[in-house]
Amino acid sequence: FGLTGMGVAPAGVEKKDTGHHHILVNQKLTDPMAPLPMDDKHRHFGAGQTETKLTLPAGTHTLQLILGDHNHIPHNPLVASEIVTVTVK
């Protein structure tokens, strides 16, 4: 996962300008002020991971990377990738 101008810290570690990554799979961000849910559509990387192998079923999927703070709440202003579409064969 790429990140410029901010740092990565595990969930629960409160430090200015840091956070941890989340991938939204086939899901749009619905409330940027609320903690991101923890389910198959909201993948959390709370240990501060910066890479993963994502296994998805065949078909078309959307992905978006969002940086959340120590409480899984997206940063304000939002730190997120563009939504990308991938096709798994």
All heavy atoms as an XYZ file, in Angstrom:
671
protein
N       0.855     -1.165      0.000
C       0.000      0.000      0.000
C       0.898      1.225      0.000
O       1.846      1.290      0.762
C      -0.887      0.044      1.232
C      -1.638     -1.223      1.524
C      -1.715     -1.721      2.805
C      -2.293     -1.922      0.523
C      -2.430     -2.870      3.100
C      -3.013     -3.078      0.801
C      -3.072     -3.552      2.094
N       0.602      2.176     -0.821
C       1.401      3.388     -0.869
C       0.815      4.471      0.018
O      -0.393      4.559      0.192
N       1.681      5.295      0.580
C       1.241      6.381      1.447
C       2.324      7.454      1.447
O       3.495      7.153      1.656
C       1.014      5.866      2.871
C       0.525      6.865      3.907
C      -0.855      7.406      3.533
C       0.472      6.211      5.280
N       1.919      8.687      1.214
C       2.862      9.800      1.200
C       2.389     10.870      2.171
O       1.195     11.186      2.216
C       2.953     10.414     -0.213
O       3.355      9.391     -1.121
C       3.961     11.539     -0.266
N       3.291     11.397      2.969
C       2.975     12.506      3.854
C       2.376     12.110      5.191
O       2.055     12.972      6.009
N       2.192     10.823      5.415
C       1.667     10.332      6.698
C       2.401      9.047      7.047
O       3.082      8.472      6.204
C       0.163     10.082      6.620
C      -0.643     11.346      6.385
S      -2.405     11.068      6.471
C      -2.646     11.037      8.249
N       2.218      8.591      8.268
C       2.863      7.368      8.714
C       1.853      6.273      8.977
O       0.655      6.509      9.048
N       2.364      5.068      9.142
C       1.534      3.902      9.445
C       1.809      3.483     10.883
O       2.961      3.382     11.300
C       1.835      2.740      8.476
C       1.065      1.495      8.859
C       1.510      3.147      7.044
N       0.728      3.270     11.636
C       0.835      2.803     13.018
C      -0.285      1.790     13.263
O      -1.349      1.886     12.645
C       0.709      3.965     13.995
N      -0.078      0.837     14.133
C      -1.126     -0.146     14.405
C      -2.378      0.497     14.998
O      -2.320      1.585     15.593
C      -0.474     -1.087     15.428
C       0.990     -0.882     15.274
C       1.153      0.550     14.869
N      -3.496     -0.183     14.842
C      -4.745      0.260     15.470
C      -4.513      0.411     16.967
O      -3.754     -0.349     17.578
C      -5.855     -0.748     15.199
N      -5.125      1.405     17.554
C      -4.992      1.642     18.984
C      -3.841      2.562     19.349
O      -3.765      3.033     20.476
N      -2.925      2.811     18.395
C      -1.793      3.703     18.651
C      -2.171      5.085     18.142
O      -2.286      5.305     16.934
C      -0.506      3.204     17.964
C       0.610      4.219     18.130
C      -0.099      1.849     18.524
N      -2.377      6.013     19.063
C      -2.778      7.366     18.697
C      -1.536      8.227     18.521
O      -0.809      8.492     19.469
C      -3.684      7.960     19.765
C      -4.244      9.311     19.399
C      -5.239      9.835     20.403
O      -5.471      9.178     21.438
O      -5.794     10.920     20.154
N      -1.287      8.620     17.284
C      -0.130      9.440     16.962
C      -0.515     10.334     15.794
O      -1.106      9.864     14.822
C       1.064      8.555     16.593
C       2.360      9.302     16.430
C       3.511      8.340     16.208
C       4.800      9.132     16.022
N       5.908      8.260     15.679
N      -0.193     11.608     15.891
C      -0.564     12.578     14.856
C      -0.087     12.128     13.475
O       1.025     11.636     13.321
C       0.040     13.940     15.204
C      -0.326     15.050     14.243
C       0.225     16.379     14.731
C       0.098     17.513     13.776
N      -1.015     17.634     12.932
N      -0.949     12.317     12.483
C      -0.642     12.038     11.075
C      -0.245     10.584     10.816
O       0.605     10.299      9.970
C       0.455     12.980     10.552
C       0.012     14.432     10.551
O      -1.189     14.683     10.327
O       0.867     15.311     10.775
N      -0.846      9.665     11.548
C      -0.631      8.237     11.290
C      -1.973      7.525     11.266
O      -3.007      8.066     11.665
C       0.257      7.550     12.350
O      -0.436      7.556     13.601
C       1.609      8.212     12.488
N      -1.941      6.305     10.814
C      -3.129      5.467     10.811
C      -2.781      4.103     10.253
O      -1.605      3.784     10.072
N      -3.807      3.318      9.995
C      -3.594      2.005      9.397
C      -4.572      1.842      8.238
O      -5.589      2.521      8.154
C      -3.732      0.889     10.436
C      -5.086      0.800     11.054
N      -5.500      1.652     12.060
C      -6.129     -0.013     10.785
C      -6.747      1.352     12.391
N      -7.150      0.351     11.631
N      -4.221      0.926      7.346
C      -4.960      0.758      6.098
C      -6.208     -0.117      6.249
O      -6.258     -1.009      7.092
C      -4.057      0.130      5.038
C      -2.904      0.986      4.659
N      -3.024      2.132      3.911
C      -1.583      0.870      4.934
C      -1.841      2.680      3.713
N      -0.944      1.944      4.342
N      -7.161      0.174      5.385
C      -8.379     -0.622      5.223
C      -8.635     -0.731      3.724
O      -8.414      0.248      3.002
C      -9.586      0.062      5.857
C      -9.419      0.362      7.303
N      -8.692      1.444      7.760
C      -9.866     -0.290      8.401
C      -8.718      1.440      9.091
N      -9.415      0.401      9.508
N      -9.089     -1.879      3.267
C      -9.504     -2.019      1.871
C     -11.001     -2.255      1.856
O     -11.502     -3.178      2.520
C      -8.794     -3.183      1.162
C      -7.302     -2.930      1.053
C      -9.395     -3.392     -0.239
C      -6.542     -4.046      0.372
N     -11.699     -1.427      1.110
C     -13.126     -1.627      0.891
C     -13.273     -2.452     -0.381
O     -12.736     -2.077     -1.433
C     -13.862     -0.299      0.744
C     -14.268      0.385      2.066
C     -13.116      0.630      2.981
C     -15.062      1.631      1.807
N     -13.956     -3.586     -0.273
C     -14.148     -4.506     -1.388
C     -15.619     -4.464     -1.786
O     -16.493     -4.805     -0.974
C     -13.749     -5.948     -1.003
C     -13.959     -6.905     -2.163
C     -12.311     -5.998     -0.507
N     -15.881     -4.025     -3.007
C     -17.261     -3.934     -3.516
C     -18.142     -3.121     -2.578
O     -19.303     -3.453     -2.340
C     -17.862     -5.325     -3.746
C     -17.057     -6.139     -4.727
O     -16.534     -5.617     -5.696
N     -16.932     -7.420     -4.458
N     -17.571     -2.073     -2.021
C     -18.273     -1.271     -1.021
C     -17.824      0.172     -1.127
O     -16.645      0.438     -1.301
C     -17.950     -1.806      0.383
C     -18.617     -1.101      1.512
C     -20.107     -1.384      1.565
O     -20.537     -2.474      1.250
N     -20.877     -0.403      1.955
N     -18.747      1.114     -1.003
C     -18.398      2.528     -0.954
C     -18.405      2.989      0.493
O     -19.140      2.447      1.319
C     -19.386      3.355     -1.783
C     -19.252      3.104     -3.261
C     -20.112      4.035     -4.054
C     -19.910      3.769     -5.532
N     -20.692      4.675     -6.354
N     -17.593      3.970      0.791
C     -17.565      4.565      2.127
C     -18.897      5.268      2.359
O     -19.275      6.161      1.607
C     -16.402      5.558      2.233
C     -16.219      6.225      3.589
C     -15.869      5.184      4.654
C     -15.122      7.276      3.501
N     -19.625      4.844      3.384
C     -20.954      5.406      3.622
C     -20.950      6.539      4.634
O     -21.709      7.488      4.488
C     -21.939      4.310      4.082
O     -21.398      3.654      5.221
C     -22.164      3.295      2.969
N     -20.122      6.459      5.659
C     -20.084      7.505      6.680
C     -18.630      7.767      7.066
O     -18.049      7.015      7.855
C     -20.891      7.090      7.906
C     -20.972      8.184      8.964
O     -20.299      9.233      8.814
O     -21.700      7.990      9.949
N     -18.019      8.817      6.514
C     -16.605      9.078      6.795
C     -16.310      9.497      8.235
O     -15.162      9.638      8.611
C     -16.250     10.200      5.811
C     -17.536     10.856      5.513
C     -18.594      9.792      5.607
N     -17.352      9.683      9.043
C     -17.154     10.075     10.443
C     -17.287      8.885     11.397
O     -17.055      9.027     12.595
C     -18.175     11.146     10.834
C     -18.104     12.397      9.957
S     -16.511     13.217      9.981
C     -16.554     13.921     11.608
N     -17.657      7.719     10.870
C     -17.900      6.539     11.712
C     -16.757      5.536     11.553
O     -16.125      5.464     10.493
C     -19.216      5.891     11.326
N     -16.506      4.739     12.588
C     -15.506      3.676     12.453
C     -15.887      2.724     11.325
O     -17.068      2.440     11.120
C     -15.554      2.956     13.803
C     -16.187      3.913     14.749
C     -17.109      4.763     13.923
N     -14.876      2.256     10.605
C     -15.131      1.302      9.529
C     -15.517     -0.041     10.132
O     -14.866     -0.518     11.070
C     -13.888      1.163      8.653
C     -13.561      2.410      7.835
C     -12.101      2.407      7.406
C     -14.475      2.512      6.642
N     -16.580     -0.657      9.619
C     -16.971     -1.974     10.129
C     -15.867     -3.001      9.857
O     -14.995     -2.777      9.022
C     -18.228     -2.326      9.328
C     -18.627     -1.099      8.612
C     -17.438     -0.193      8.554
N     -15.935     -4.113     10.531
C     -14.978     -5.188     10.323
C     -15.736     -6.376      9.746
O     -16.415     -7.108     10.475
C     -14.287     -5.555     11.648
C     -12.989     -6.302     11.459
S     -12.097     -6.560     13.016
C     -11.430     -4.947     13.314
N     -15.680     -6.520      8.419
C     -16.361     -7.613      7.737
C     -15.653     -7.871      6.408
O     -14.613     -7.269      6.139
C     -17.855     -7.298      7.546
C     -18.120     -6.012      6.786
O     -17.291     -5.615      5.937
O     -19.171     -5.389      7.031
N     -16.209     -8.761      5.577
C     -15.553     -9.114      4.316
C     -15.466     -7.943      3.340
O     -14.631     -7.951      2.443
C     -16.273    -10.277      3.636
C     -15.978    -11.606      4.303
O     -14.984    -11.690      5.058
O     -16.734    -12.568      4.078
N     -16.326     -6.944      3.493
C     -16.300     -5.790      2.601
C     -15.390     -4.677      3.111
O     -15.101     -3.736      2.395
C     -17.717     -5.249      2.401
C     -18.590     -6.208      1.636
C     -19.934     -5.617      1.344
C     -20.738     -6.588      0.503
N     -21.891     -5.947     -0.099
N     -14.983     -4.776      4.353
C     -14.092     -3.789      4.984
C     -12.940     -4.554      5.620
O     -13.039     -4.998      6.760
C     -14.833     -2.992      6.060
C     -16.048     -2.282      5.568
N     -17.268     -2.902      5.449
C     -16.228     -1.009      5.155
C     -18.157     -2.028      4.997
N     -17.552     -0.878      4.815
N     -11.854     -4.723      4.892
C     -10.707     -5.500      5.374
C      -9.774     -4.583      6.161
O      -9.338     -3.554      5.652
C      -9.955     -6.134      4.209
C     -10.833     -6.847      3.187
C     -11.145     -8.275      3.583
N     -12.023     -8.900      2.607
C     -11.653     -9.800      1.722
N     -10.395    -10.195      1.664
N     -12.534    -10.321      0.886
N      -9.485     -4.954      7.385
C      -8.656     -4.137      8.279
C      -7.224     -4.668      8.309
O      -7.003     -5.868      8.324
C      -9.222     -4.180      9.697
C     -10.485     -3.407      9.866
N     -10.579     -2.332     10.704
C     -11.700     -3.550      9.291
C     -11.808     -1.846     10.648
N     -12.502     -2.572      9.798
N      -6.283     -3.748      8.377
C      -4.874     -4.071      8.500
C      -4.328     -3.351      9.727
O      -3.401     -2.546      9.658
C      -4.143     -3.701      7.200
C      -4.681     -4.484      6.031
C      -5.712     -3.980      5.266
C      -4.206     -5.755      5.759
C      -6.255     -4.711      4.219
C      -4.740     -6.503      4.714
C      -5.766     -5.975      3.946
N      -4.953     -3.671     10.864
C      -4.708     -2.983     12.120
C      -3.361     -3.236     12.753
O      -3.000     -2.574     13.713
N      -2.602     -4.178     12.225
C      -1.254     -4.398     12.758
C      -0.241     -3.483     12.065
O       0.943     -3.557     12.350
C      -0.846     -5.860     12.591
N      -0.743     -2.644     11.151
C       0.140     -1.740     10.429
C       0.705     -2.349      9.156
O       1.682     -1.838      8.607
N       0.083     -3.421      8.654
C       0.571     -4.061      7.434
C       0.530     -3.080      6.263
O      -0.347     -2.235      6.181
C      -0.289     -5.278      7.058
C      -0.411     -6.330      8.116
C      -1.674     -6.189      8.938
O      -1.987     -5.129      9.447
N      -2.402     -7.291      9.090
N       1.493     -3.233      5.366
C       1.546     -2.383      4.181
C       1.460     -3.195      2.894
O       1.676     -2.669      1.803
C       2.829     -1.537      4.170
O       3.958     -2.415      4.254
C       2.849     -0.553      5.340
N       1.157     -4.472      3.017
C       0.935     -5.309      1.845
C       0.083     -6.502      2.238
O      -0.012     -6.859      3.416
C       2.246     -5.780      1.218
C       3.096     -6.639      2.129
C       4.413     -7.038      1.483
O       5.178     -6.153      1.089
O       4.648     -8.254      1.357
N      -0.561     -7.096      1.231
C      -1.379     -8.275      1.475
C      -1.587     -9.013      0.171
O      -1.360     -8.467     -0.908
C      -2.750     -7.901      2.091
O      -3.401     -9.098      2.536
C      -3.654     -7.196      1.083
N      -2.006    -10.243      0.267
C      -2.468    -11.013     -0.883
C      -3.980    -11.106     -0.719
O      -4.469    -11.638      0.273
C      -1.842    -12.402     -0.912
C      -2.291    -13.234     -2.078
C      -1.615    -14.587     -2.084
C      -2.106    -15.389     -3.274
N      -1.480    -16.727     -3.288
N      -4.685    -10.570     -1.679
C      -6.138    -10.512     -1.616
C      -6.707    -11.555     -2.562
O      -6.431    -11.531     -3.760
C      -6.607     -9.108     -2.013
C      -8.057     -8.757     -1.804
C      -8.435     -8.849     -0.330
C      -8.321     -7.343     -2.310
N      -7.489    -12.488     -2.031
C      -8.110    -13.523     -2.837
C      -9.589    -13.195     -2.990
O     -10.300    -13.054     -1.990
C      -7.944    -14.910     -2.171
O      -6.541    -15.159     -1.989
C      -8.551    -16.001     -3.017
N     -10.014    -13.068     -4.246
C     -11.403    -12.734     -4.543
C     -11.963    -13.755     -5.516
O     -11.223    -14.322     -6.330
C     -11.491    -11.340     -5.186
C     -10.988    -10.172     -4.344
C     -10.898     -8.909     -5.196
C     -11.912     -9.953     -3.157
N     -13.273    -13.988     -5.487
C     -13.869    -14.911     -6.453
C     -13.834    -14.316     -7.864
O     -13.691    -13.101     -8.035
C     -15.311    -15.070     -5.955
C     -15.582    -13.864     -5.136
C     -14.259    -13.445     -4.557
N     -13.984    -15.172     -8.859
C     -14.016    -14.712    -10.247
C     -15.115    -13.668    -10.416
O     -16.172    -13.751     -9.782
C     -14.250    -15.891    -11.184
N     -14.815    -12.678    -11.243
C     -15.795    -11.631    -11.495
C     -15.151    -10.261    -11.397
O     -13.949    -10.120    -11.218
N     -15.979     -9.235    -11.489
C     -15.525     -7.855    -11.415
C     -15.721     -7.333     -9.998
O     -16.771     -7.564     -9.389
C     -16.308     -6.989    -12.422
O     -16.095     -7.533    -13.725
C     -15.843     -5.554    -12.394
N     -14.711     -6.645     -9.490
C     -14.732     -6.140     -8.124
C     -14.211     -4.705     -8.091
O     -13.371     -4.331     -8.893
C     -13.848     -6.990     -7.210
C     -14.215     -8.422     -7.206
N     -15.235     -8.920     -6.435
C     -13.717     -9.468     -7.907
C     -15.338    -10.217     -6.645
N     -14.432    -10.576     -7.539
N     -14.690     -3.919     -7.125
C     -14.135     -2.600     -6.878
C     -13.336     -2.650     -5.581
O     -13.694     -3.363     -4.637
C     -15.226     -1.512     -6.777
O     -16.105     -1.817     -5.699
C     -15.995     -1.389     -8.082
N     -12.255     -1.870     -5.556
C     -11.370     -1.805     -4.386
C     -11.060     -0.347     -4.102
O     -10.861      0.447     -5.020
C     -10.053     -2.532     -4.651
C     -10.130     -3.992     -5.073
C      -8.757     -4.488     -5.486
C     -10.692     -4.831     -3.947
N     -11.016      0.000     -2.815
C     -10.570      1.332     -2.406
C      -9.797      1.196     -1.109
O     -10.230      0.526     -0.177
C     -11.738      2.289     -2.219
C     -11.269      3.704     -1.906
C     -12.396      4.703     -1.808
O     -13.506      4.374     -1.414
N     -12.104      5.943     -2.158
N      -8.661      1.845     -1.060
C      -7.809      1.855      0.123
C      -8.109      3.116      0.915
O      -8.133      4.211      0.362
C      -6.348      1.835     -0.318
C      -5.273      1.587      0.718
C      -5.435      0.215      1.349
C      -3.904      1.709      0.073
N      -8.384      2.962      2.219
C      -8.694      4.098      3.092
C      -7.820      4.009      4.336
O      -7.695      2.942      4.936
C     -10.180      4.119      3.479
C     -11.023      4.322      2.220
C     -10.465      5.192      4.527
C     -12.506      4.377      2.453
N      -7.241      5.140      4.724
C      -6.441      5.185      5.943
C      -7.339      5.592      7.104
O      -8.014      6.625      7.055
C      -5.292      6.191      5.796
C      -4.235      6.115      6.891
C      -3.404      4.847      6.743
C      -3.326      7.336      6.851
N      -7.377      4.742      8.122
C      -8.160      5.041      9.316
C      -7.253      5.384     10.476
O      -6.087      4.996     10.506
N      -7.798      6.114     11.438
C      -7.008      6.479     12.616
C      -6.947      5.322     13.602
O      -7.352      4.197     13.300
C      -7.556      7.765     13.250
C      -8.912      7.598     13.929
O      -9.417      6.447     14.061
O      -9.489      8.620     14.339
N      -6.481      5.590     14.804
C      -6.306      4.546     15.824
C      -7.625      3.861     16.201
O      -7.625      2.754     16.719
C      -5.633      5.130     17.066
C      -6.415      6.215     17.727
N      -6.531      7.478     17.174
C      -7.134      6.239     18.864
C      -7.289      8.222     17.955
N      -7.658      7.489     18.998
N      -8.757      4.509     15.909
C     -10.079      3.940     16.199
C     -10.816      3.488     14.944
O     -12.035      3.337     14.964
C     -10.942      4.971     16.938
C     -10.485      5.182     18.354
O     -10.108      4.241     19.047
N     -10.494      6.421     18.801
N     -10.099      3.318     13.834
C     -10.673      2.862     12.553
C     -11.573      3.908     11.899
O     -12.365      3.579     11.023
C     -11.444      1.544     12.714
C     -10.692      0.467     13.384
N      -9.714     -0.271     12.749
C     -10.738      0.003     14.662
C      -9.205     -1.152     13.608
N      -9.810     -0.998     14.770
N     -11.469      5.157     12.302
C     -12.264      6.226     11.698
C     -11.431      6.862     10.585
O     -10.272      7.216     10.819
C     -12.669      7.282     12.745
C     -13.531      6.629     13.826
C     -13.407      8.454     12.088
C     -13.833      7.522     15.021
N     -12.003      7.008      9.378
C     -11.242      7.644      8.298
C     -10.777      9.042      8.702
O     -11.481      9.764      9.418
C     -12.255      7.719      7.153
C     -13.199      6.587      7.424
C     -13.318      6.542      8.927
N      -9.594      9.402      8.232
C      -9.050     10.731      8.520
C      -9.911     11.817      7.874
O     -10.590     11.587      6.876
C      -7.607     10.843      8.016
C      -6.633     10.123      8.880
N      -5.990     10.721      9.938
C      -6.196      8.845      8.857
C      -5.197      9.846     10.517
N      -5.304      8.702      9.889
N      -9.868     13.004      8.468
C     -10.558     14.161      7.925
C      -9.527     15.275      7.787
O      -9.057     15.768      8.816
C     -11.700     14.595      8.840
C     -12.509     15.738      8.275
O     -12.319     16.131      7.129
N     -13.401     16.276      9.074
N      -9.120     15.642      6.556
C      -9.697     15.217      5.290
C      -9.355     13.761      4.960
O      -8.347     13.215      5.422
C      -9.101     16.175      4.272
C      -7.835     16.664      4.891
C      -8.060     16.628      6.382
N     -10.208     13.171      4.149
C     -10.109     11.762      3.790
C      -8.783     11.450      3.104
O      -8.354     12.179      2.201
C     -11.272     11.397      2.859
C     -11.417      9.928      2.494
C     -11.729      9.101      3.746
C     -12.516      9.755      1.460
N      -8.145     10.368      3.552
C      -6.926      9.856      2.922
C      -7.315      8.523      2.297
O      -7.488      7.517      2.997
C      -5.787      9.666      3.956
C      -4.546      9.095      3.284
C      -5.477     10.978      4.666
N      -7.515      8.540      0.977
C      -8.040      7.355      0.292
C      -7.545      7.304     -1.143
O      -7.229      8.338     -1.743
C      -9.564      7.376      0.307
N      -7.509      6.104     -1.673
C      -7.191      5.927     -3.082
C      -8.442      6.187     -3.920
O      -9.554      6.276     -3.389
C      -6.714      4.498     -3.342
O      -7.803      3.580     -3.228
N      -8.229      6.272     -5.194
C      -9.354      6.248     -6.116
C      -9.975      4.852     -6.037
O      -9.309      3.897     -5.619
C      -8.878      6.501     -7.557
C      -8.238      7.857     -7.769
C      -9.229      8.999     -7.617
O     -10.401      8.827     -8.029
O      -8.838     10.050     -7.104
N     -11.223      4.726     -6.415
C     -11.834      3.402     -6.514
C     -11.346      2.773     -7.792
O     -11.404      3.384     -8.865
C     -13.375      3.511     -6.505
C     -13.857      4.093     -5.168
C     -13.999      2.142     -6.770
C     -15.337      4.411     -5.121
N     -10.804      1.567     -7.689
C     -10.326      0.837     -8.865
C     -11.202     -0.376     -9.107
O     -11.756     -0.942     -8.169
C      -8.837      0.430     -8.742
C      -7.935      1.643     -8.647
C      -8.619     -0.491     -7.568
N     -11.299     -0.753    -10.360
C     -12.068     -1.942    -10.734
C     -11.102     -2.990    -11.257
O     -10.245     -2.677    -12.079
C     -13.110     -1.588    -11.817
O     -13.991     -0.582    -11.288
C     -13.937     -2.810    -12.200
N     -11.242     -4.214    -10.732
C     -10.398     -5.327    -11.177
C     -11.304     -6.462    -11.624
O     -12.432     -6.603    -11.141
C      -9.439     -5.815    -10.065
C      -8.470     -4.730     -9.674
C     -10.196     -6.314     -8.860
N     -10.798     -7.260    -12.535
C     -11.522     -8.455    -12.983
C     -10.693     -9.669    -12.637
O      -9.528     -9.767    -13.037
C     -11.801     -8.399    -14.486
O     -12.573     -7.222    -14.760
C     -12.584     -9.624    -14.946
N     -11.278    -10.591    -11.898
C     -10.618    -11.837    -11.502
C     -11.156    -12.932    -12.415
O     -12.372    -13.091    -12.561
C     -10.911    -12.171    -10.028
C     -10.262    -13.491     -9.643
C     -10.450    -11.041     -9.112
N     -10.233    -13.676    -13.010
C     -10.632    -14.774    -13.922
C     -10.422    -16.101    -13.265
O      -9.657    -16.272    -12.382
C      -9.841    -14.695    -15.223
C     -10.193    -13.441    -15.989
C      -9.493    -13.443    -17.301
C      -9.926    -12.190    -18.063
N      -9.549    -12.227    -19.438
